[in-house]
Amino acid sequence: MGSDENFLLKKECYDIVGVAMKVHSALGFGFLEAVYQEALALGFDLAKIPFSEATRTENSFVGTGIEENLLRRFSRF
């Protein structure tokens, strides 16, 4: 692996992973995805990490739109 100097958005990634680890440590495993999603949103708010929740993106394959759009749980950058 290379030097950390060239790591893009190092602090932002560290902060996001830190919130995810706090959520995992507090809740453990076994819950439905929605529980972790809500906890992450709360954690991002508390850490003052800006994000948008549950945004849809349009997708296409070979120039043709796909009816089922991807649902992003979180967007940050």
matplotlib code that plots the C-alpha trace (Angstrom):
import matplotlib.pyplot as plt

x = [0.0, 1.0, 1.4, -1.5, -0.5, -2.2, -5.4, -8.2, -10.7, -8.9, -10.6, -14.0, -13.6, -12.2, -15.2, -17.8, -16.2, -16.0, -19.7, -20.4, -18.2, -20.0, -23.4, -22.1, -20.6, -23.8, -26.3, -24.4, -25.8, -29.2, -31.3, -33.0, -31.2, -33.7, -32.5, -28.9, -29.9, -31.7, -28.9, -26.3, -28.4, -28.6, -24.8, -24.1, -26.2, -24.5, -21.1, -22.2, -21.4, -23.6, -25.5, -28.7, -30.8, -32.6, -32.0, -32.9, -30.7, -31.7, -29.9, -29.5, -28.1, -26.8, -28.5, -31.9, -33.4, -34.0, -37.3, -36.0, -33.9, -31.1, -32.0, -28.9, -29.2, -26.8, -25.0, -22.1, -19.9]
y = [0.0, 3.6, 6.5, 8.1, 11.5, 10.7, 9.4, 11.5, 12.7, 11.0, 12.8, 12.5, 8.7, 8.4, 10.2, 8.2, 4.9, 6.1, 6.7, 3.3, 1.6, 3.4, 2.2, -1.4, -1.3, 0.1, -2.1, -5.3, -7.5, -9.0, -6.0, -5.2, -2.7, 0.1, 0.1, 0.6, 3.2, 5.2, 4.9, 6.0, 9.0, 10.0, 9.4, 11.5, 14.3, 14.2, 14.2, 17.1, 15.0, 16.4, 13.7, 13.1, 10.1, 7.7, 9.4, 7.6, 7.5, 6.8, 3.9, 2.8, -0.2, 0.1, 3.5, 2.2, 3.3, 0.7, 1.0, -0.1, 2.8, 2.4, 3.6, 5.1, 4.8, 7.7, 10.2, 12.2, 13.6]
z = [0.0, -0.6, 1.6, 3.4, 1.9, -1.4, 0.1, -1.2, 1.4, 4.2, 7.1, 5.6, 5.1, 8.6, 10.0, 8.1, 9.0, 12.6, 12.7, 11.1, 13.7, 16.6, 15.2, 14.9, 18.4, 19.9, 18.0, 17.2, 14.5, 13.7, 12.9, 9.6, 7.3, 8.2, 11.8, 10.8, 8.2, 10.8, 13.3, 10.7, 9.8, 13.5, 13.8, 10.8, 12.2, 15.6, 13.9, 11.6, 8.5, 5.7, 3.8, 1.9, 2.5, 0.1, -3.3, -6.5, -9.5, -13.1, -14.8, -18.3, -20.1, -23.7, -24.0, -22.8, -19.5, -16.8, -15.0, -11.6, -10.4, -7.9, -4.4, -2.7, 1.0, 1.6, -0.6, 0.8, -2.0]

ax = plt.figure().add_subplot(projection="3d")
ax.plot(x, y, z, "-o")
ax.set_aspect("equal")
plt.show()
